[in-house]
Amino acid sequence: MIGQKSVKDIKEELQRADEKHLEELLQICSRDDRSAVQKLAESAKKKLDALDKERKRIEELKRYEKEYSQYTYICGIDEVGRGPLAGPVVAGAVILPKDCDILYINDSKKLSEKKREELYDIILEKAVSCAVGYASPERIDEINILQATYEAMRDAIAHLNPVPDLLLNDAVNIPRVSIPQVPIIKGDAKSISIGAASIIAKVTRDRLMVEYDKVFPEYGFAGNKGYGSAAHIEALKKYGPTPIHRRSFIGHFV
């Protein structure tokens, strides 16, 4: 019986418990009159309440997917890296299952790096299809950042299987795409599919910039991810541009 266990054992059991087991343990804890156990039970109750609140938030985040539920494969599209001085722009494309139960999906910028990494693996595991597309710094310089972003998005869509029959885009209409599109302002915080795409794009690009940091350690790419931090700009002025710098972005500094 749980009342015969030490408080430490009970704490560890509560920490390990999934939601269903947590509810069962709470019922047992309620019959244990030790004050330390009651405090653990209160903490576990708060955890359950937070999970319930998050589940409701996720249901609200599915409102566009529900609105367009007549479509079989709804794909969220988002990009990361339009503003940096270095590195590619990366687009994510994600088709989630209709009964998606992934919690904590949100605009990637609102999540910690640890949470993004956790969700990245979960999304890859549970998504119907998931893909990324890239536009290189050279391509950005050649056709401008907006057109390069569209190209990266089309690249991501082309690698999906199955082919989506509706696109939910973060704010934009993508040219030269025959699939119906719905642009949603601040879509990465309003659609679970776009939010998932933003996480995939962000983690992919961040990992790539960490690898570039090993090749060009002077610029601090692991920390700044290619954005124009003061240290990055100072290194750019001191050492000059690398092959991954966007020449069309750095004219003020070099």
C-alpha positions as CSV (number, residue, x, y, z in Angstrom):
1,M,0.0,0.0,0.0
2,I,1.3,3.5,-0.9
3,G,0.8,4.7,2.7
4,Q,3.5,2.3,3.9
5,K,6.1,3.5,1.4
6,S,8.5,6.3,2.2
7,V,7.8,9.8,1.1
8,K,10.8,9.6,-1.2
9,D,9.4,6.5,-2.9
10,I,6.0,8.1,-3.3
11,K,7.6,11.2,-4.9
12,E,9.6,9.1,-7.4
13,E,6.5,7.1,-8.3
14,L,4.4,10.2,-8.8
15,Q,7.2,11.7,-11.0
16,R,7.3,8.6,-13.2
17,A,3.6,8.2,-13.5
18,D,1.7,8.8,-16.7
19,E,-1.6,10.7,-16.6
20,K,-3.8,7.7,-16.0
21,H,-1.5,6.3,-13.3
22,L,-1.2,9.8,-11.7
23,E,-4.9,10.0,-11.2
24,E,-4.9,6.5,-9.5
25,L,-2.0,7.5,-7.3
26,L,-3.8,10.7,-6.3
27,Q,-6.8,8.7,-5.0
28,I,-4.5,6.6,-2.9
29,C,-2.5,9.6,-1.6
30,S,-5.7,11.3,-0.5
31,R,-6.0,8.5,2.1
32,D,-2.5,9.0,3.4
33,D,-2.6,11.5,6.3
34,R,1.2,12.3,6.2
35,S,1.6,16.1,5.5
36,A,4.5,15.5,3.1
37,V,2.4,13.0,1.1
38,Q,-0.5,15.5,0.9
39,K,1.9,18.2,-0.4
40,L,3.0,15.7,-3.1
41,A,-0.6,15.1,-4.0
42,E,-1.3,18.8,-4.3
43,S,1.7,19.1,-6.7
44,A,0.5,16.2,-8.7
45,K,-3.0,17.7,-8.9
46,K,-1.6,20.9,-10.2
47,K,0.3,18.9,-12.9
48,L,-3.0,17.2,-13.9
49,D,-4.8,20.6,-14.0
50,A,-1.9,21.9,-16.2
51,L,-2.2,19.0,-18.6
52,D,-6.0,19.5,-18.9
53,K,-5.4,23.2,-19.7
54,E,-2.8,22.3,-22.3
55,R,-5.1,19.7,-23.9
56,K,-7.8,22.4,-24.2
57,R,-5.2,24.8,-25.8
58,I,-4.2,22.2,-28.3
59,E,-7.9,21.6,-29.2
60,E,-8.2,25.3,-29.9
61,L,-5.0,25.1,-32.0
62,K,-6.8,22.6,-34.2
63,R,-9.5,25.0,-35.2
64,Y,-8.3,25.5,-38.8
65,E,-7.7,21.8,-39.2
66,K,-11.3,21.2,-38.1
67,E,-12.7,24.0,-40.3
68,Y,-11.1,22.3,-43.3
69,S,-11.7,18.8,-42.2
70,Q,-13.1,17.8,-45.6
71,Y,-9.5,17.7,-46.8
72,T,-7.7,14.4,-46.1
73,Y,-4.1,15.7,-45.9
74,I,-3.7,19.1,-44.5
75,C,-0.2,20.4,-44.5
76,G,1.3,23.2,-42.3
77,I,4.0,25.3,-43.9
78,D,6.5,27.7,-42.1
79,E,10.0,29.0,-42.6
80,V,12.9,30.0,-40.4
81,G,15.9,32.1,-41.3
82,R,14.7,35.0,-43.4
83,G,16.5,37.6,-41.3
84,P,20.0,36.2,-40.6
85,L,23.2,37.4,-42.3
86,A,24.4,33.9,-42.8
87,G,23.1,30.4,-43.6
88,P,20.1,29.2,-45.6
89,V,16.5,29.8,-45.2
90,V,14.7,26.6,-44.2
91,A,11.0,25.7,-44.7
92,G,9.2,23.0,-42.8
93,A,6.1,21.1,-44.1
94,V,4.1,18.8,-41.8
95,I,1.0,16.7,-42.3
96,L,-0.3,15.7,-38.9
97,P,-2.9,12.9,-38.4
98,K,-6.5,13.9,-37.9
99,D,-6.4,12.7,-34.3
100,C,-3.1,14.3,-33.4
101,D,-2.6,14.2,-29.7
102,I,0.8,16.0,-29.4
103,L,0.9,18.5,-26.6
104,Y,2.9,21.7,-26.3
105,I,3.1,22.5,-30.0
106,N,3.4,26.2,-30.5
107,D,5.2,28.9,-32.5
108,S,8.8,27.6,-32.2
109,K,10.0,31.0,-31.0
110,K,7.8,30.6,-27.9
111,L,9.4,27.3,-26.9
112,S,12.7,26.6,-25.2
113,E,15.5,24.9,-27.2
114,K,15.0,21.7,-25.0
115,K,11.2,21.7,-25.7
116,R,11.7,22.2,-29.4
117,E,14.2,19.3,-29.5
118,E,11.7,17.0,-27.7
119,L,8.8,18.0,-29.9
120,Y,11.0,17.6,-33.1
121,D,11.4,13.9,-32.4
122,I,7.7,13.4,-31.4
123,I,6.5,15.2,-34.6
124,L,8.8,13.1,-36.8
125,E,7.4,9.9,-35.1
126,K,3.7,10.8,-35.3
127,A,3.4,12.9,-38.4
128,V,1.8,11.4,-41.5
129,S,4.5,13.1,-43.5
130,C,7.2,15.6,-42.7
131,A,9.8,17.4,-45.0
132,V,12.1,20.4,-45.1
133,G,13.2,22.6,-48.0
134,Y,16.2,24.8,-48.3
135,A,17.4,27.9,-50.2
136,S,21.2,28.5,-50.0
137,P,22.8,31.9,-49.3
138,E,23.9,32.0,-53.0
139,R,20.3,31.5,-54.0
140,I,19.1,34.2,-51.6
141,D,21.5,36.6,-53.2
142,E,20.5,35.6,-56.7
143,I,16.7,35.9,-56.4
144,N,16.1,37.8,-53.1
145,I,15.0,36.5,-49.7
146,L,11.3,36.4,-50.4
147,Q,11.6,34.4,-53.6
148,A,14.1,32.1,-52.0
149,T,11.7,31.5,-49.1
150,Y,9.0,30.6,-51.6
151,E,11.4,28.2,-53.3
152,A,12.3,26.6,-50.0
153,M,8.6,26.1,-49.3
154,R,8.0,24.5,-52.7
155,D,11.0,22.3,-52.1
156,A,9.6,21.1,-48.8
157,I,6.1,20.4,-50.3
158,A,7.7,18.4,-53.2
159,H,9.3,16.0,-50.6
160,L,6.0,15.1,-48.9
161,N,4.4,11.7,-49.3
162,P,1.4,11.7,-49.5
163,V,0.9,14.9,-51.5
164,P,-1.2,17.3,-49.4
165,D,-4.6,18.5,-50.7
166,L,-4.6,21.7,-48.6
167,L,-1.8,24.0,-47.4
168,L,-2.1,26.1,-44.2
169,N,0.7,28.8,-44.6
170,D,2.1,31.2,-42.1
171,A,0.9,34.5,-43.6
172,V,1.9,34.0,-47.3
173,N,0.5,32.7,-50.6
174,I,3.2,30.6,-52.2
175,P,3.5,31.2,-56.0
176,R,3.5,28.4,-58.5
177,V,1.7,25.9,-56.3
178,S,-1.4,24.2,-57.5
179,I,-2.6,23.0,-54.1
180,P,-5.3,25.1,-52.4
181,Q,-3.7,27.4,-49.8
182,V,-5.0,29.3,-46.7
183,P,-2.6,32.0,-45.5
184,I,-3.0,32.6,-41.7
185,I,-1.4,35.7,-40.1
186,K,0.7,34.5,-37.1
187,G,-0.3,31.0,-38.2
188,D,2.5,29.3,-36.2
189,A,0.7,30.3,-33.0
190,K,-2.8,29.6,-34.4
191,S,-2.6,26.3,-36.3
192,I,-1.2,23.1,-34.9
193,S,0.1,22.1,-38.3
194,I,1.9,25.4,-38.9
195,G,3.3,25.3,-35.4
196,A,4.7,21.8,-36.0
197,A,6.2,23.0,-39.3
198,S,7.9,25.9,-37.5
199,I,9.4,23.5,-35.0
200,I,10.8,21.2,-37.7
201,A,12.2,24.1,-39.6
202,K,13.7,25.8,-36.5
203,V,15.4,22.7,-35.2
204,T,16.7,21.7,-38.6
205,R,18.3,25.1,-39.2
206,D,19.7,25.5,-35.7
207,R,21.4,22.1,-35.9
208,L,22.9,23.1,-39.3
209,M,24.2,26.4,-37.9
210,V,25.8,24.5,-35.0
211,E,27.7,22.4,-37.6
212,Y,28.7,25.5,-39.5
213,D,30.1,26.8,-36.2
214,K,32.6,24.0,-36.2
215,V,33.9,25.1,-39.6
216,F,33.8,28.8,-38.9
217,P,34.3,29.1,-35.1
218,E,35.1,32.8,-35.2
219,Y,31.6,33.9,-35.9
220,G,29.7,32.2,-33.1
221,F,27.1,30.6,-35.3
222,A,26.2,28.0,-32.6
223,G,25.0,30.8,-30.5
224,N,23.7,33.5,-32.9
225,K,22.5,31.1,-35.6
226,G,23.7,33.5,-38.3
227,Y,21.7,36.5,-37.0
228,G,23.5,39.9,-36.7
229,S,24.6,39.9,-33.1
230,A,27.2,42.4,-32.0
231,A,29.9,39.7,-31.8
232,H,28.9,38.3,-35.2
233,I,29.2,41.7,-36.8
234,E,32.5,42.4,-35.1
235,A,33.9,39.0,-36.4
236,L,32.5,39.8,-39.9
237,K,34.4,43.1,-40.0
238,K,37.5,41.5,-38.6
239,Y,37.7,38.3,-40.7
240,G,35.4,39.1,-43.7
241,P,32.5,37.0,-45.0
242,T,32.4,33.2,-45.1
243,P,31.0,31.2,-48.0
244,I,27.7,30.9,-46.1
245,H,27.2,34.7,-45.6
246,R,24.5,36.4,-47.7
247,R,26.4,39.0,-49.7
248,S,23.2,41.0,-50.3
249,F,22.7,41.2,-46.5
250,I,26.1,42.4,-45.3
251,G,26.9,45.4,-47.4
252,H,26.6,47.7,-44.4
253,F,29.3,45.8,-42.5
254,V,31.8,44.7,-45.1
